[in-house]
């Protein structure tokens, strides 16, 4: 907990047995913390993207398998939470793939205050054909404010911001998260 915000880091079970149940120990742990700190703003970090949301191409299951129930359990828990943002990776897809796949980088649930944010990779970044580019590393710079936050894409090798991949995330449908 830092300044009233709760930061949760999910680890894949070890030994990793199956993409059907990769977070057996973490799901119950996350649920307990969501309940314990009810009303707080949550920043959750996990490896696999929940199936059907940000970080994936349409119809793609990557990390969780198509018969996994854990990603559904996680989404159900998050939808009961007022302000939660999940940062995840795994697919290594470049920021630019959003041109071909809506909401690849940022997915905001309409029915709740939940945001899923896909972080490409610091290792290698892939294009829409899954071809890897070892000379690219992308991530986000996150500026947090009382009423929301701004995530700005960063070329990690060049050390430059990628303003074309800047997203304003609001809390409680506030139109301007930066002003207090």
BAKOL-959640 format. One record per atom (N, C-alpha, C): atom name; x, y, z. Coordinates in nm, 2 decimals, m for minus. Each point is the difference from the previous one (the first is absolute). Layout:
BEGIN
atome, c1, c2, c3
CA, X, Y, Z
...
This chain:
BEGIN
atome, c1, c2, c3
N, 0.09, m0.12, 0.00
CA, m0.09, 0.12, 0.00
C, 0.09, 0.12, 0.00
N, m0.03, 0.10, m0.09
CA, 0.08, 0.12, m0.01
C, m0.09, 0.11, m0.03
N, m0.01, 0.10, 0.09
CA, m0.08, 0.12, m0.01
C, m0.15, m0.04, m0.02
N, m0.04, m0.10, 0.06
CA, m0.14, m0.05, m0.01
C, m0.03, m0.09, m0.12
N, 0.09, m0.01, m0.09
CA, m0.01, m0.09, m0.12
C, 0.06, m0.13, 0.04
N, m0.06, m0.11, m0.06
CA, 0.04, m0.14, 0.03
C, 0.06, m0.05, m0.12
N, 0.13, m0.05, 0.01
CA, 0.07, m0.06, m0.11
C, 0.01, m0.15, 0.02
N, m0.05, m0.08, m0.09
CA, 0.00, m0.15, 0.02
C, 0.07, m0.06, m0.12
N, 0.09, m0.09, 0.03
CA, 0.08, m0.07, m0.10
C, m0.03, m0.15, 0.00
N, m0.06, m0.05, m0.11
CA, m0.03, m0.14, m0.01
C, 0.11, m0.08, m0.06
N, 0.03, m0.11, 0.06
CA, 0.10, m0.09, m0.06
C, m0.07, m0.12, m0.05
N, 0.06, m0.05, m0.11
CA, m0.05, m0.13, m0.06
C, 0.04, m0.11, 0.10
N, m0.08, m0.10, 0.02
CA, 0.03, m0.11, 0.09
C, 0.13, m0.07, m0.05
N, 0.08, m0.04, 0.10
CA, 0.12, m0.07, m0.03
C, m0.01, m0.13, 0.08
N, 0.03, m0.12, m0.06
CA, 0.03, m0.01, m0.14
C, m0.13, 0.03, m0.09
N, 0.02, 0.06, m0.11
CA, m0.10, 0.03, m0.09
C, m0.05, m0.13, m0.07
N, m0.13, m0.03, 0.03
CA, m0.06, m0.13, m0.05
C, m0.08, 0.02, m0.12
N, m0.09, 0.10, m0.01
CA, m0.09, 0.01, m0.11
C, m0.05, 0.14, m0.02
N, m0.03, 0.03, m0.12
CA, m0.06, 0.13, m0.03
C, m0.15, 0.01, 0.03
N, m0.06, m0.12, 0.04
CA, m0.13, 0.00, 0.05
C, m0.01, 0.06, 0.14
N, 0.10, m0.03, 0.08
CA, 0.01, 0.05, 0.14
C, 0.14, 0.06, 0.04
N, 0.04, 0.11, m0.07
CA, 0.13, 0.05, 0.03
C, 0.02, 0.08, 0.13
N, m0.11, 0.04, 0.06
CA, 0.00, 0.09, 0.11
C, m0.08, m0.06, 0.12
N, 0.01, m0.13, 0.02
CA, m0.08, m0.06, 0.11
C, 0.01, 0.07, 0.13
N, 0.13, 0.02, 0.04
CA, 0.02, 0.06, 0.13
C, m0.03, 0.15, 0.00
N, 0.02, 0.07, m0.11
CA, m0.02, 0.14, 0.00
C, m0.14, 0.05, 0.00
N, m0.09, m0.08, m0.07
CA, m0.14, 0.05, m0.01
C, m0.06, 0.02, 0.14
N, 0.01, m0.10, 0.09
CA, m0.06, 0.02, 0.13
C, 0.07, 0.11, 0.08
N, 0.13, 0.02, m0.02
CA, 0.08, 0.10, 0.06
C, m0.05, 0.14, m0.04
N, m0.02, 0.02, m0.14
CA, m0.05, 0.12, m0.05
C, m0.14, 0.04, 0.05
N, m0.08, m0.10, 0.00
CA, m0.14, 0.02, 0.04
C, 0.00, 0.05, 0.15
N, 0.08, m0.06, 0.08
CA, 0.00, 0.04, 0.14
C, 0.05, 0.15, 0.01
N, 0.10, 0.04, m0.08
CA, 0.05, 0.14, 0.01
C, m0.10, 0.09, m0.06
N, m0.07, m0.03, m0.10
CA, m0.11, 0.08, m0.06
C, m0.10, 0.03, 0.11
N, m0.04, m0.10, 0.07
CA, m0.10, 0.02, 0.11
C, 0.06, 0.08, 0.12
N, 0.12, m0.03, 0.04
CA, 0.07, 0.06, 0.11
C, 0.01, 0.15, m0.02
N, 0.04, 0.04, m0.12
CA, 0.02, 0.14, m0.03
C, m0.11, 0.07, m0.09
N, m0.12, m0.06, 0.02
CA, m0.11, 0.05, m0.07
C, m0.01, 0.16, 0.00
N, m0.02, 0.06, m0.11
CA, m0.01, 0.14, m0.01
C, 0.13, 0.07, m0.04
N, 0.11, m0.08, 0.00
CA, 0.13, 0.06, m0.04
C, 0.01, m0.01, m0.15
N, 0.10, 0.06, m0.06
CA, 0.04, m0.01, m0.14
C, 0.10, m0.11, m0.01
N, m0.02, m0.10, m0.09
CA, 0.08, m0.11, m0.01
C, 0.08, 0.00, m0.13
N, 0.13, m0.03, 0.01
CA, 0.09, m0.02, m0.11
C, 0.05, m0.14, 0.01
N, m0.04, m0.09, m0.10
CA, 0.03, m0.14, 0.01
C, 0.09, m0.03, m0.12
N, 0.11, m0.08, 0.03
CA, 0.09, m0.03, m0.10
C, 0.00, m0.15, m0.02
N, m0.01, m0.05, m0.12
CA, 0.00, m0.15, m0.03
C, 0.06, m0.02, m0.13
N, 0.03, m0.13, m0.03
CA, 0.07, m0.03, m0.12
C, m0.10, m0.02, m0.12
N, m0.09, m0.09, 0.02
CA, m0.10, m0.04, m0.11
C, m0.11, 0.10, m0.01
N, m0.04, 0.03, m0.13
CA, m0.12, 0.08, m0.02
C, m0.12, m0.08, 0.01
N, m0.11, 0.05, 0.07
CA, m0.12, m0.08, 0.00
C, m0.06, m0.02, m0.14
N, m0.04, m0.11, m0.03
CA, m0.05, m0.04, m0.14
C, m0.11, 0.09, m0.04
N, 0.01, 0.05, m0.13
CA, m0.10, 0.08, m0.06
C, 0.01, 0.15, 0.03
N, 0.11, 0.05, 0.06
CA, 0.01, 0.14, 0.03
C, 0.13, 0.06, m0.06
N, 0.06, 0.10, 0.07
CA, 0.11, 0.06, m0.05
C, 0.12, m0.09, m0.01
N, 0.09, 0.03, m0.10
CA, 0.12, m0.08, m0.01
C, m0.01, m0.12, m0.09
N, m0.12, m0.02, m0.06
CA, m0.02, m0.12, m0.08
C, m0.07, 0.05, m0.13
N, 0.02, m0.08, m0.11
CA, m0.07, 0.02, m0.12
C, m0.14, m0.08, 0.01
N, m0.09, 0.04, m0.08
CA, m0.14, m0.06, 0.01
C, 0.01, m0.15, 0.00
N, m0.07, m0.06, 0.09
CA, m0.01, m0.15, 0.01
C, 0.12, m0.07, 0.05
N, 0.10, 0.08, 0.05
CA, 0.13, m0.06, 0.04
C, 0.00, m0.03, 0.15
N, 0.05, m0.12, 0.03
CA, 0.03, m0.04, 0.14
C, 0.15, m0.01, 0.01
N, 0.05, 0.08, 0.09
CA, 0.15, 0.00, 0.01
C, 0.04, 0.02, 0.14
N, 0.03, m0.11, 0.07
CA, 0.03, 0.00, 0.14
C, m0.10, m0.08, 0.07
N, m0.12, 0.05, 0.02
CA, m0.11, m0.08, 0.04
C, m0.05, m0.08, m0.12
N, m0.04, m0.12, 0.03
CA, m0.05, m0.08, m0.11
C, m0.15, 0.03, m0.02
N, m0.06, m0.05, m0.12
CA, m0.14, 0.04, m0.02
C, m0.10, m0.07, 0.09
N, 0.05, m0.10, 0.08
CA, m0.09, m0.06, 0.09
C, 0.04, 0.04, 0.15
N, 0.08, 0.10, 0.01
CA, 0.03, 0.05, 0.14
C, m0.12, 0.07, 0.06
N, m0.01, m0.02, 0.13
CA, m0.11, 0.07, 0.08
C, 0.06, 0.11, 0.08
N, 0.14, 0.00, 0.02
CA, 0.06, 0.09, 0.09
C, m0.01, 0.15, m0.06
N, 0.02, 0.01, m0.13
CA, m0.01, 0.14, m0.05
C, m0.14, 0.05, 0.02
N, m0.10, m0.09, m0.02
CA, m0.14, 0.05, 0.02
C, m0.03, 0.03, 0.15
N, 0.06, m0.08, 0.09
CA, m0.01, 0.03, 0.15
C, 0.06, 0.14, 0.03
N, 0.12, 0.02, m0.06
CA, 0.07, 0.13, 0.02
C, m0.09, 0.12, m0.05
N, m0.05, m0.01, m0.12
CA, m0.08, 0.10, m0.06
C, m0.13, 0.03, 0.09
N, m0.06, m0.11, 0.05
CA, m0.12, 0.01, 0.08
C, 0.04, 0.08, 0.13
N, 0.11, m0.04, 0.06
CA, 0.05, 0.07, 0.12
C, 0.02, 0.15, m0.02
N, 0.07, 0.02, m0.11
CA, 0.04, 0.14, m0.03
C, m0.13, 0.09, m0.03
N, m0.10, m0.06, m0.07
CA, m0.12, 0.07, m0.02
C, m0.08, 0.04, 0.12
N, 0.03, m0.06, 0.11
CA, m0.06, 0.03, 0.13
C, 0.08, 0.11, 0.07
N, 0.12, 0.03, m0.05
CA, 0.09, 0.10, 0.06
C, m0.02, 0.13, m0.07
N, m0.01, 0.11, 0.08
CA, m0.03, 0.13, m0.06
C, 0.11, 0.06, m0.09
N, 0.13, m0.01, 0.04
CA, 0.11, 0.06, m0.07
C, 0.12, m0.10, m0.01
N, 0.01, m0.07, m0.11
CA, 0.11, m0.09, m0.01
C, 0.06, 0.01, m0.14
N, 0.13, 0.00, m0.01
CA, 0.07, 0.00, m0.12
C, 0.10, m0.12, 0.00
N, m0.01, m0.08, m0.11
CA, 0.09, m0.12, m0.01
C, 0.10, 0.03, m0.11
N, 0.13, m0.01, 0.03
CA, 0.10, 0.00, m0.10
C, 0.05, m0.14, m0.02
N, 0.01, m0.04, m0.13
CA, 0.04, m0.13, m0.03
C, 0.08, 0.00, m0.13
N, 0.06, m0.11, m0.03
CA, 0.08, m0.01, m0.13
C, m0.03, m0.13, m0.06
N, 0.11, m0.08, m0.02
CA, 0.01, m0.14, m0.06
C, m0.01, 0.00, m0.15
N, m0.08, 0.07, m0.06
CA, m0.01, m0.01, m0.15
C, 0.12, 0.07, m0.07
N, 0.06, 0.09, 0.06
CA, 0.11, 0.08, m0.06
C, m0.04, 0.08, m0.12
N, m0.13, 0.02, m0.02
CA, m0.04, 0.08, m0.12
C, 0.03, 0.15, 0.02
N, 0.05, 0.05, m0.11
CA, 0.04, 0.14, m0.02
C, m0.13, 0.09, 0.03
N, 0.03, 0.12, 0.05
CA, m0.11, 0.10, 0.01
C, m0.07, 0.02, m0.13
N, 0.07, 0.00, m0.11
CA, m0.05, 0.03, m0.14
C, m0.11, m0.10, m0.04
N, 0.00, m0.12, 0.05
CA, m0.10, m0.10, m0.04
C, m0.15, 0.05, 0.03
N, m0.01, 0.10, 0.09
CA, m0.13, 0.05, 0.03
C, m0.07, 0.05, m0.13
N, 0.08, 0.04, m0.10
CA, m0.06, 0.04, m0.13
C, m0.08, m0.11, m0.06
N, 0.03, m0.12, 0.03
CA, m0.07, m0.12, m0.06
C, m0.09, m0.06, 0.10
N, 0.01, 0.03, 0.13
CA, m0.08, m0.07, 0.10
C, m0.04, 0.11, 0.11
N, m0.13, 0.04, m0.01
CA, m0.05, 0.10, 0.10
C, 0.02, m0.05, 0.14
N, 0.04, 0.10, 0.09
CA, 0.01, m0.03, 0.14
C, 0.12, m0.10, 0.03
N, 0.09, m0.01, m0.09
CA, 0.11, m0.09, 0.03
C, 0.09, 0.05, 0.12
N, 0.02, 0.13, 0.00
CA, 0.08, 0.06, 0.11
C, m0.07, 0.03, 0.12
N, m0.12, 0.06, m0.01
CA, m0.09, 0.03, 0.11
C, m0.14, m0.05, m0.02
N, m0.05, m0.07, 0.11
CA, m0.14, m0.05, m0.01
C, m0.06, 0.05, 0.13
N, m0.11, 0.08, m0.02
CA, m0.08, 0.05, 0.12
C, m0.14, m0.06, 0.00
N, m0.03, m0.07, 0.10
CA, m0.13, m0.06, 0.01
C, m0.10, 0.11, 0.02
N, m0.11, m0.01, m0.08
CA, m0.11, 0.10, 0.01
C, m0.08, m0.01, 0.13
N, m0.01, m0.12, 0.05
CA, m0.09, m0.02, 0.11
C, 0.07, 0.02, 0.14
N, 0.13, 0.03, m0.01
CA, 0.07, 0.02, 0.13
C, 0.11, 0.10, m0.02
N, 0.08, 0.01, 0.10
CA, 0.11, 0.09, 0.00
C, 0.13, m0.08, m0.01
N, 0.01, m0.09, m0.09
CA, 0.11, m0.09, m0.02
C, 0.07, 0.03, m0.13
N, 0.13, 0.01, 0.01
CA, 0.08, 0.02, m0.12
C, 0.10, m0.12, m0.01
N, 0.02, m0.05, m0.13
CA, 0.10, m0.10, m0.02
C, 0.10, 0.07, m0.10
N, 0.13, 0.00, 0.04
CA, 0.10, 0.07, m0.07
C, 0.11, m0.10, m0.05
N, 0.01, m0.01, m0.13
CA, 0.10, m0.10, m0.05
C, 0.14, 0.07, m0.01
N, 0.10, m0.06, 0.06
CA, 0.14, 0.06, m0.01
C, 0.07, m0.09, m0.10
N, 0.06, 0.05, m0.11
CA, 0.06, m0.08, m0.10
C, 0.11, m0.09, 0.05
N, 0.12, 0.05, 0.01
CA, 0.11, m0.08, 0.05
C, 0.13, 0.08, 0.01
N, 0.08, m0.04, 0.10
CA, 0.14, 0.05, 0.01
C, 0.10, m0.09, m0.07
N, m0.05, m0.12, m0.04
CA, 0.09, m0.10, m0.06
C, 0.00, 0.00, m0.15
N, m0.11, m0.03, m0.06
CA, m0.01, 0.01, m0.14
C, m0.15, 0.04, m0.03
N, m0.03, 0.07, m0.10
CA, m0.13, 0.04, m0.04
C, m0.04, m0.07, m0.13
N, m0.13, m0.04, 0.00
CA, m0.05, m0.07, m0.12
C, m0.09, 0.08, m0.08
N, m0.01, m0.02, m0.13
CA, m0.10, 0.06, m0.09
C, m0.12, m0.09, m0.01
N, m0.10, 0.05, m0.08
CA, m0.12, m0.08, m0.01
C, 0.01, m0.14, m0.06
N, 0.12, m0.02, m0.07
CA, 0.03, m0.13, m0.05
C, 0.08, m0.09, 0.10
N, 0.01, 0.05, 0.12
CA, 0.08, m0.06, 0.11
C, 0.15, m0.01, m0.03
N, 0.05, 0.08, m0.09
CA, 0.14, 0.01, m0.03
C, 0.06, 0.09, 0.10
N, 0.11, m0.05, 0.06
CA, 0.07, 0.07, 0.11
C, 0.10, 0.10, m0.05
N, 0.01, 0.11, 0.07
CA, 0.10, 0.10, m0.03
C, 0.08, 0.02, 0.13
N, 0.12, m0.05, 0.00
CA, 0.09, 0.00, 0.12
C, 0.05, 0.14, 0.02
N, m0.01, 0.09, m0.09
CA, 0.05, 0.14, 0.02
C, m0.10, 0.10, 0.05
N, m0.11, m0.05, 0.05
CA, m0.11, 0.08, 0.04
C, m0.04, m0.04, 0.15
N, m0.01, 0.10, 0.08
CA, m0.05, m0.02, 0.14
C, m0.10, 0.11, 0.04
N, m0.12, m0.04, 0.03
CA, m0.10, 0.10, 0.03
C, m0.06, m0.02, 0.14
N, m0.04, 0.11, 0.06
CA, m0.06, m0.01, 0.13
C, m0.08, 0.13, 0.02
N, m0.05, 0.02, 0.12
CA, m0.08, 0.12, 0.04
C, 0.07, 0.08, 0.11
N, m0.02, 0.13, m0.01
CA, 0.03, 0.09, 0.11
C, m0.14, 0.03, 0.05
N, m0.02, m0.01, 0.13
CA, m0.13, 0.02, 0.06
C, 0.00, 0.12, 0.10
N, m0.08, 0.10, m0.03
CA, m0.01, 0.12, 0.09
C, m0.14, m0.01, 0.07
N, 0.00, m0.01, 0.13
CA, m0.12, m0.02, 0.08
C, m0.04, 0.13, 0.06
N, m0.13, 0.03, m0.01
CA, m0.07, 0.11, 0.06
C, m0.11, m0.04, 0.09
N, m0.06, 0.09, 0.07
CA, m0.11, m0.03, 0.09
C, m0.12, m0.06, m0.08
N, m0.03, 0.05, m0.11
CA, m0.12, m0.04, m0.07
C, 0.02, m0.08, m0.13
N, 0.12, m0.06, m0.01
CA, 0.04, m0.08, m0.11
C, 0.15, m0.01, m0.02
N, 0.03, m0.04, m0.12
CA, 0.15, m0.01, m0.03
C, 0.02, 0.00, m0.15
N, 0.12, 0.03, m0.04
CA, 0.04, 0.00, m0.14
C, 0.11, m0.10, m0.02
N, m0.02, m0.09, m0.10
CA, 0.10, m0.09, m0.04
C, 0.05, 0.04, m0.14
N, 0.13, 0.01, m0.01
CA, 0.07, 0.05, m0.12
C, 0.10, m0.11, m0.04
N, m0.02, m0.04, m0.13
CA, 0.09, m0.10, m0.05
C, 0.15, 0.06, 0.00
N, 0.09, m0.10, 0.02
CA, 0.14, 0.04, 0.00
C, 0.08, m0.10, m0.08
N, 0.09, 0.06, m0.09
CA, 0.10, m0.09, m0.06
C, 0.11, m0.01, 0.10
N, 0.01, m0.12, 0.06
CA, 0.09, m0.02, 0.11
C, 0.15, 0.00, m0.05
N, 0.03, m0.03, m0.12
CA, 0.14, 0.00, m0.05
C, 0.04, 0.14, m0.03
N, m0.08, 0.08, m0.06
CA, 0.03, 0.14, m0.03
C, m0.02, 0.09, 0.12
N, m0.08, m0.04, 0.09
CA, m0.03, 0.08, 0.12
C, m0.09, 0.12, m0.04
N, m0.09, m0.02, m0.10
CA, m0.09, 0.11, m0.04
C, m0.14, m0.04, 0.02
N, m0.08, 0.10, 0.02
CA, m0.15, m0.02, 0.02
C, m0.06, m0.02, m0.14
N, m0.10, m0.08, m0.01
CA, m0.07, m0.02, m0.12
C, m0.14, 0.06, 0.01
N, m0.01, 0.13, m0.01
CA, m0.13, 0.07, 0.03
C, m0.12, m0.05, m0.08
N, 0.03, m0.06, m0.12
CA, m0.11, m0.06, m0.08
C, m0.07, m0.12, 0.08
N, 0.07, m0.04, 0.10
CA, m0.06, m0.11, 0.08
C, m0.01, 0.05, 0.15
N, m0.07, 0.11, 0.01
CA, m0.03, 0.06, 0.13
C, m0.15, m0.02, 0.03
N, m0.03, m0.05, 0.11
CA, m0.14, m0.02, 0.04
C, m0.04, 0.06, 0.13
N, m0.11, 0.07, 0.01
CA, m0.05, 0.06, 0.12
C, m0.10, m0.09, 0.06
N, 0.02, m0.04, 0.12
CA, m0.09, m0.10, 0.07
C, m0.06, 0.08, 0.11
N, m0.13, 0.01, 0.00
CA, m0.08, 0.07, 0.10
C, m0.06, m0.09, 0.10
N, m0.03, 0.06, 0.12
CA, m0.06, m0.07, 0.11
C, m0.14, 0.06, 0.02
N, m0.10, m0.08, 0.01
CA, m0.14, 0.04, 0.02
C, m0.05, 0.09, m0.11
N, 0.05, m0.03, m0.12
CA, m0.04, 0.08, m0.12
C, 0.03, 0.14, 0.01
N, 0.10, 0.04, 0.07
CA, 0.04, 0.14, 0.01
C, 0.07, 0.04, m0.13
N, m0.04, 0.11, m0.06
CA, 0.05, 0.03, m0.13
C, 0.14, 0.05, 0.00
N, 0.06, 0.04, 0.11
CA, 0.13, 0.05, 0.01
C, 0.07, m0.05, 0.12
N, 0.08, m0.11, m0.02
CA, 0.06, m0.06, 0.12
C, 0.12, 0.08, 0.06
N, 0.05, 0.10, m0.08
CA, 0.12, 0.07, 0.03
C, m0.03, 0.11, 0.10
N, m0.11, 0.07, m0.02
CA, m0.04, 0.11, 0.09
C, m0.05, m0.05, 0.13
N, 0.04, 0.07, 0.11
CA, m0.05, m0.04, 0.13
C, m0.12, 0.09, 0.03
